[in-house]
């Protein structure tokens, strides 16, 4: 027997479940308070993009302690922002948040208040349609519609939407449905309830359908195959790329350079100098001979001008990795091989001169204390030396 979707009772059922079984103690939740901290809602939404609540909690508290207002964040040096963000991943979010804070701070100075409309929020750097809807609903407390990954999973299962979720037509249909189901009143509470449902009940694997407030007319539950939704075209396997990472040591200090690559990988963070030596297809199976190593190095690419300067003044050395780690990014697997090099005083001075000549930002110190660095650098440093 077919069960029709009950659009009119969807929100009431969800909100009733949220009242009794939802999460109400997250530090960025204000549905149970008379006023919301718009800045805190925005910060949490950015941090929660592609990151689980358990991971975000510690970072959120540190950020709010150090930057309690949007003006504090706007006036901060990005090095400090990046340092507090380090380990959270997807570092472009931190840069966009910092730039967005400057925009919002200017907006408040001009108007006396935070942005109050969806369009005004979408004009802020790093704020997309769903994030803007969440801020409107939970922060500004006007009607706002969200349709993030959790929401899309819930809606595709409930409505049996079997189009490829990465396609524009499917995305459009989901946004129309999300708008239809979002109530005019309590849209902030509804948005939090939808996120909770997706995060705790309608999970990607092993959904707890028996506890779901909308399972009575859920298409996927009726079909007995909730994990068949959402439908997404199979991704091609991620390529494997390889880099040499140089631990250049003089005395008891190592060289750390600040990456400046216009929004590229680890932009604004400190790392050891690196060379990209290619992918699985063009790396010789045997690199033990001097000839093979020379061929590999001839095709290697430094990731920045600063690294080119460093490589140009380094002595020719055998490439013998002290340690190799695999670090997975969004689009590829990165194999990082650590090469230890002890510098003499002339080499040390030559590197300093070369880096200064190209206005590179760099420091010599033993470890990463006080530096904003990607998780991969911490992994390499662990029991490396």
Beta strands, then each sheet from edge to edge (+ up, - down):
strand 1: 239-250
strand 2: 253-258
strand 3: 270-271
strand 4: 273-279
strand 5: 301-302
strand 6: 323-328
strand 7: 332-342
strand 8: 362-365
sheet 1: 3+ 2- 1+ 4- 5+
sheet 2: 3+ 2- 1+ 7+ 6-
sheet 3: 3+ 2- 8+
end
